[in-house]
Amino acid sequence: MRNELYRSMKLILIIIIPILFSCESTRQTEMKAKDENLLEDYRVIQRIRVPAKGDFVYCCLTLTPDGKRLAYLCKKGKIRDSLWIGNKKVSPNFDLIWENFAFCSDGSKVAYSAKGSLNNMSIWLNNNRISPEFYRTFDVVFSPDCSRVAYRAIAHRDLDPAKKWGKYSIWIDGKRVSPEGSHAYPGKPLFSPDGSKLAYIVEVGKKWSAWINDKKVSPEFEVIEGDLIFSPDGSSAAYTVRRDKIPSIWINGKLEFDNAIGPVFSPDGSNIAYRKVEGGVWSVYINDKKVSPEFRSASGLVFSPDGSKVAYSAKEGGENKSVWINDKKVSADFSGTFVLIKDLALSPDGSSVAYRVSYLGKHESIWINDKRVSQEFRNVKFAKEHFSKTGEVIFAGFNREKQEILHAITVRAR
């Protein structure tokens, strides 16, 4: 009996052990294949240690368009907030600084919304307050030459204490530019490329219209979705509206495309890309030409520098998401309900697209086509204007485990 049991156990081991090694070999092969998609080579521009004070540390980052300068805000438990550019502190300490601060294009100044005395909010430029005090301030944006700052605000006089909300208005520095008694929705104001115009959306009596400076430039609609966008020369403003729940794109107050949303101008202004829905199916168009397959959804459109191609993220079916250039898929499939693909940028030759992948907003990384080109960070940004023909990208990421910010440039793709 004992011999039979011994032989049986021996037989089981002979069968199981090779299987276990096979499984481990397969797992290692899968890990290796996964690692082959990671670009591990990069040159560090700067590495910034974040003091591990408090129970929770979270850093918000932004780069100049060329990627050479880094601004960041670190929230360190109960430690008061401050803003930094590189290793230099550029703001006072505040109880709160909103995370959506703006970095001047030349990297010399940071504009932000901060909470000071008596819980009042105001707009600051580095160490200087440049606005009156408000109940709330939001959506700070620089003019192209960095000489002015626009933002949304709720004044104390516009606050309804019973409802805990108020009427928004648009301001430039310390001057209100939107009409009195209006709600400015849904997002931040936008300067024209030359800085002479400021565009925004206004809702009055549940009617929506587009405004430039202090003048209405559109009919009134049920809803205007998103923000206005300017053409590169600033002569045209486009936006998406809904009438009887049907979306359409209007340019300079005139209907241009039916069943369409999300207009994007090409760099020279000669082409416009958008998403069109027909029978519940989405596709991407450049002008009147369909350039993509049909998808369950598509988003994040961006033109190549020569205006001939458009990159975007798409959901084909289920929860899988991928990145496309015109009708060609260039990325792997990213699966998961909470995976987001953001901030697409096409290379100068239009052959590659860089983008940011976020998992539940906790782990983020930068990809180029089907290769991951950064580590996974708690928060990561890259400089879109630096994306080169050879696949180099300047990025910055916050590694919470190491309590450090890495500012680096990729050097080659495998």
VOGU-3710 file (C-alpha; in Angstrom, 3 decimals, decimal comma):
1> mrnelyrsmk> 0,000/0,000/0,000  2,809/2,358/0,954  4,670/1,506/-2,283  1,576/2,215/-4,360  1,106/5,556/-2,606  4,775/6,394/-3,208  4,499/5,508/-6,900  1,323/7,600/-7,226  2,943/10,644/-5,611  6,003/10,236/-7,798
11> liliiiipil> 3,834/10,079/-10,895  1,965/13,231/-9,837  5,232/15,089/-9,268  6,553/13,969/-12,634  3,449/15,402/-14,282  3,054/18,604/-12,220  6,649/19,857/-11,994  7,122/20,317/-15,766  3,777/22,100/-15,886  4,831/24,466/-13,103
21> fscestrqte> 8,104/25,249/-14,859  6,185/25,696/-18,089  3,792/28,147/-16,414  6,692/30,086/-14,880  8,456/30,144/-18,255  5,281/31,435/-19,892  4,871/34,097/-17,201  8,484/35,205/-17,694  7,981/35,293/-21,450  4,875/37,456/-21,023
31> mkakdenlle> 6,715/39,787/-18,672  9,624/40,020/-21,084  7,319/40,771/-23,968  5,647/43,443/-21,874  9,009/44,926/-20,876  10,113/45,068/-24,504  7,475/47,746/-25,030  9,094/49,973/-22,422  11,654/52,571/-23,367  14,009/52,488/-20,393
41> dyrviqrirv> 16,629/54,892/-21,737  16,290/58,546/-20,858  18,512/61,437/-19,842  17,635/63,129/-16,557  17,272/66,902/-16,778  16,580/67,296/-13,082  15,530/65,110/-10,178  13,689/66,869/-7,354  13,265/65,264/-3,943  9,978/66,017/-2,194
51> pakgdfvycc> 10,213/66,104/1,630  8,024/63,316/3,011  6,111/65,409/5,513  2,513/64,620/6,388  0,537/61,491/5,685  -0,101/62,251/2,028  1,993/63,880/-0,672  0,589/64,729/-4,093  2,309/66,813/-6,763  0,742/68,606/-9,736
61> ltltpdgkrl> 3,112/69,285/-12,629  3,215/71,313/-15,807  5,916/71,992/-18,424  6,606/74,820/-20,815  5,724/73,896/-24,430  9,389/73,211/-25,210  9,760/71,127/-22,039  12,765/73,026/-20,726  11,166/74,368/-17,546  9,047/72,616/-14,933
71> aylckkgkir> 6,534/74,151/-12,527  4,913/72,158/-9,760  2,695/72,313/-6,707  3,095/69,750/-3,918  0,453/69,132/-1,306  2,163/67,687/1,758  -0,409/66,550/4,285  -1,230/69,537/6,488  1,694/71,588/5,195  0,570/74,816/3,455
81> dslwignkkv> 0,732/74,999/-0,346  3,368/76,759/-2,437  4,389/76,807/-6,110  7,874/76,108/-7,445  9,709/76,497/-10,765  12,575/74,035/-10,780  14,320/74,404/-7,419  13,010/77,920/-6,803  9,949/78,686/-4,702  7,950/81,381/-6,529
91> spnfdliwen> 4,877/81,864/-4,334  3,995/82,587/-0,725  2,494/79,799/1,392  -1,279/79,421/1,160  -3,934/77,270/2,798  -4,986/76,201/-0,705  -3,812/76,596/-4,305  -6,049/75,212/-7,047  -4,349/72,509/-9,071  -5,111/74,038/-12,491
101> fafcsdgskv> -2,405/76,717/-12,382  -1,023/78,237/-15,618  2,621/78,329/-16,671  3,726/81,217/-18,895  5,071/79,928/-22,229  8,571/81,301/-21,588  8,656/79,694/-18,134  9,206/82,929/-16,206  5,833/83,220/-14,451  3,093/81,086/-12,913
111> aysakgslnn> -0,488/82,296/-12,476  -2,755/80,561/-9,985  -5,826/80,783/-7,787  -5,115/80,770/-4,043  -7,065/80,967/-0,797  -5,834/83,653/1,564  -7,412/85,633/4,368  -10,955/84,829/5,518  -11,152/82,019/2,944  -11,252/84,543/0,098
121> msiwlnnnri> -9,830/83,475/-3,278  -7,706/85,642/-5,556  -5,413/85,367/-8,572  -1,664/85,565/-8,043  1,256/85,958/-10,409  4,297/84,455/-8,686  4,504/86,496/-5,458  2,039/89,235/-6,446  -1,749/89,356/-6,155  -3,235/90,704/-9,400
131> spefyrtfdv> -6,984/90,464/-8,769  -9,597/91,565/-6,237  -10,726/89,014/-3,661  -13,600/86,732/-4,665  -15,721/83,972/-3,233  -14,136/81,580/-5,779  -11,726/81,863/-8,716  -11,115/79,267/-11,443  -9,570/78,499/-14,845  -6,528/80,742/-15,055
141> vfspdcsrva> -5,058/81,317/-18,538  -2,243/83,533/-19,886  -2,391/85,675/-22,993  0,116/84,464/-25,633  2,634/87,189/-24,746  2,181/86,503/-20,995  1,253/90,139/-20,319  -2,327/89,435/-19,143  -4,182/86,774/-17,162  -7,837/85,820/-17,672
151> yraiahrdld> -9,953/83,744/-15,306  -13,460/82,932/-14,106  -14,690/84,184/-10,748  -17,694/84,340/-8,433  -17,913/87,666/-6,676  -19,415/87,838/-3,187  -22,235/89,997/-4,536  -23,111/87,217/-7,014  -23,272/84,526/-4,330  -26,509/82,893/-3,238
161> pakkwgkysi> -25,653/81,788/0,342  -28,696/79,518/0,584  -27,657/77,529/-2,497  -23,888/77,786/-1,947  -23,252/78,736/-5,563  -23,003/81,946/-7,528  -22,939/83,574/-10,925  -19,676/83,257/-12,802  -18,063/86,130/-14,644  -14,977/86,469/-16,835
171> widgkrvspe> -12,147/88,760/-15,759  -8,832/89,907/-17,221  -6,416/90,820/-14,432  -8,662/92,984/-12,203  -11,310/93,981/-14,772  -14,608/92,218/-15,466  -15,191/91,714/-19,204  -18,307/89,519/-19,373  -21,829/90,997/-19,252  -23,384/91,623/-15,844
181> gshaypgkpl> -25,823/89,065/-14,467  -24,568/86,225/-16,641  -23,261/82,727/-16,043  -20,097/81,980/-17,992  -19,901/78,257/-18,772  -18,566/75,622/-19,090  -14,812/76,117/-19,000  -11,973/78,570/-19,022  -11,739/81,637/-21,291  -9,521/81,465/-24,369
191> fspdgsklay> -7,241/84,122/-25,838  -6,864/84,399/-29,605  -3,380/83,604/-30,983  -2,447/87,297/-31,127  -3,955/88,006/-27,707  -6,367/90,699/-28,950  -9,546/88,643/-28,374  -10,949/86,647/-25,475  -13,605/84,031/-26,218  -16,015/82,423/-23,775
201> ivevgkkwsa> -19,529/81,002/-23,443  -22,392/82,845/-21,719  -25,708/81,491/-20,452  -28,508/83,987/-19,814  -31,994/82,718/-18,961  -31,142/79,157/-20,066  -30,055/80,425/-23,481  -26,438/79,929/-24,541  -24,365/82,134/-26,813  -20,737/82,670/-27,811
211> windkkvspe> -18,964/85,884/-26,875  -15,700/87,489/-27,919  -14,513/90,257/-25,614  -17,756/92,014/-24,587  -19,824/91,205/-27,713  -22,150/88,341/-28,586  -20,970/86,615/-31,798  -23,542/83,827/-32,199  -27,275/83,171/-32,140  -28,760/81,801/-28,910
221> feviegdlif> -28,874/78,008/-28,490  -30,216/75,382/-26,113  -26,644/74,363/-25,266  -23,111/75,181/-26,415  -20,799/72,285/-25,552  -17,185/72,806/-24,577  -15,292/75,984/-25,365  -14,798/78,149/-28,415  -11,639/77,524/-30,435  -9,841/80,047/-32,599
231> spdgssaayt> -8,335/79,410/-36,007  -4,537/79,898/-36,037  -4,847/83,427/-37,475  -7,608/84,329/-34,993  -10,119/85,260/-37,718  -12,543/82,367/-37,052  -14,121/80,964/-33,918  -15,722/77,497/-33,934  -17,892/75,730/-31,371  -20,398/72,871/-30,969
241> vrrdkipsiw> -24,082/73,501/-30,289  -27,162/71,362/-29,699  -30,589/72,145/-31,092  -33,388/69,644/-30,400  -30,624/67,393/-29,010  -28,873/67,295/-32,418  -25,224/68,455/-32,403  -23,718/70,699/-35,052  -20,595/72,806/-35,577  -20,849/76,531/-36,135
251> ingklefdna> -18,069/78,854/-37,310  -18,372/82,617/-36,927  -22,095/82,369/-36,208  -22,912/80,138/-39,213  -23,821/76,442/-39,396  -21,024/74,455/-41,094  -21,412/70,728/-40,190  -24,479/68,775/-39,049  -24,381/65,815/-36,608  -20,828/66,843/-35,676
261> igpvfspdgs> -18,932/67,832/-32,529  -15,457/68,839/-31,329  -13,962/70,989/-34,124  -10,150/71,264/-34,408  -8,312/73,572/-36,833  -5,189/72,433/-38,680  -2,003/74,416/-37,947  -2,360/76,510/-41,115  -6,129/76,924/-40,657  -7,013/75,430/-44,052
271> niayrkvegg> -8,581/72,221/-42,677  -10,928/71,389/-39,835  -11,333/67,975/-38,192  -14,321/66,820/-36,168  -16,287/63,782/-35,014  -19,523/62,896/-36,790  -22,297/60,618/-35,522  -24,602/58,739/-37,892  -26,977/56,075/-36,615  -25,242/56,003/-33,248
281> vwsvyindkk> -21,846/55,266/-34,879  -18,941/57,713/-34,713  -16,273/58,491/-37,282  -13,635/61,182/-37,851  -13,744/63,688/-40,704  -11,370/66,231/-42,187  -13,541/68,866/-43,840  -16,138/66,780/-45,740  -13,965/63,655/-46,082  -14,293/60,651/-43,778
291> vspefrsasg> -10,790/59,533/-42,721  -11,502/56,841/-40,122  -13,365/53,560/-39,642  -16,573/53,610/-37,595  -16,321/53,452/-33,816  -18,400/53,271/-30,708  -16,778/56,594/-29,760  -13,773/58,780/-30,650  -12,083/61,703/-28,903  -8,928/63,786/-28,509
301> lvfspdgskv> -8,489/64,838/-32,155  -5,177/66,495/-33,058  -3,675/67,420/-36,441  -0,258/66,597/-37,806  1,911/69,684/-38,384  1,228/69,614/-42,148  -2,543/69,251/-41,620  -2,865/66,052/-43,695  -3,459/63,597/-40,837  -5,377/63,511/-37,600
311> aysakeggen> -4,685/61,363/-34,533  -7,352/60,396/-32,004  -8,333/57,773/-29,438  -11,237/55,428/-30,178  -13,380/52,792/-28,540  -14,180/50,012/-31,001  -16,340/47,801/-28,799  -16,548/46,703/-25,215  -14,159/48,707/-23,065  -11,050/48,463/-25,285
321> ksvwindkkv> -9,507/51,795/-26,301  -6,785/52,436/-28,869  -4,987/55,251/-30,716  -5,321/55,842/-34,467  -3,800/58,038/-37,175  -6,485/58,469/-39,824  -7,575/54,879/-40,635  -4,510/53,133/-39,137  -4,365/51,793/-35,584  -0,939/52,573/-34,112
331> sadfsgtfvl> -1,313/51,475/-30,482  -2,071/48,336/-28,562  -5,544/47,910/-27,084  -5,958/49,369/-23,606  -8,624/47,514/-21,690  -10,538/48,657/-18,615  -13,467/50,896/-17,842  -11,325/53,488/-16,076  -8,443/53,722/-18,564  -8,168/57,180/-20,131
341> ikdlalspdg> -6,093/58,251/-23,142  -5,230/61,959/-23,078  -3,100/64,752/-24,562  -2,336/63,336/-28,013  0,439/64,936/-30,095  1,605/63,945/-33,591  5,293/63,901/-34,525  6,560/66,447/-37,095  6,443/63,841/-39,891  2,992/62,622/-38,836
351> ssvayrvsyl> 4,068/58,987/-38,466  3,935/58,683/-34,674  1,659/59,891/-31,928  2,588/60,523/-28,285  -0,090/60,358/-25,595  -0,724/59,947/-21,880  -2,424/56,845/-20,451  -4,105/57,089/-17,064  -5,368/54,192/-14,945  -8,031/55,319/-12,465
361> gkhesiwind> -6,172/58,619/-12,302  -3,570/56,926/-10,064  -0,918/55,534/-12,429  0,015/57,418/-15,574  2,614/56,915/-18,284  3,633/58,352/-21,661  3,391/56,210/-24,820  4,515/56,639/-28,427  2,463/54,434/-30,738  2,652/50,943/-29,148
371> krvsqefrnv> 5,642/51,616/-26,842  5,610/52,958/-23,314  8,319/55,608/-23,073  8,179/56,549/-19,410  7,901/54,911/-16,047  4,513/54,818/-14,364  3,966/57,869/-12,192  1,324/59,280/-9,890  1,149/62,285/-12,177  2,958/62,704/-15,522
381> kfakehfskt> 3,112/65,420/-18,205  4,994/65,772/-21,474  5,951/68,665/-23,719  3,920/68,322/-26,912  5,948/70,830/-28,918  9,168/68,915/-28,308  7,964/65,638/-29,851  10,710/65,025/-32,441  11,067/62,904/-35,574  13,398/60,537/-33,732
391> gevifagfnr> 10,823/59,851/-31,027  12,249/62,030/-28,279  9,842/63,389/-25,693  10,514/65,548/-22,646  8,392/64,438/-19,707  8,019/65,036/-15,972  6,452/62,652/-13,482  5,892/62,362/-9,747  6,996/59,062/-8,200  5,074/58,863/-4,951
401> ekqeilhait> 6,948/55,795/-3,661  10,334/57,488/-4,083  8,932/60,920/-3,155  10,612/62,535/-6,144  9,834/64,408/-9,342  11,706/63,214/-12,419  12,216/65,660/-15,307  13,784/63,783/-18,215  14,064/63,309/-21,986  13,784/60,005/-23,788
411> vrar> 16,801/59,234/-25,965  15,850/56,287/-28,170  13,027/53,852/-28,885  13,524/50,100/-29,033
//
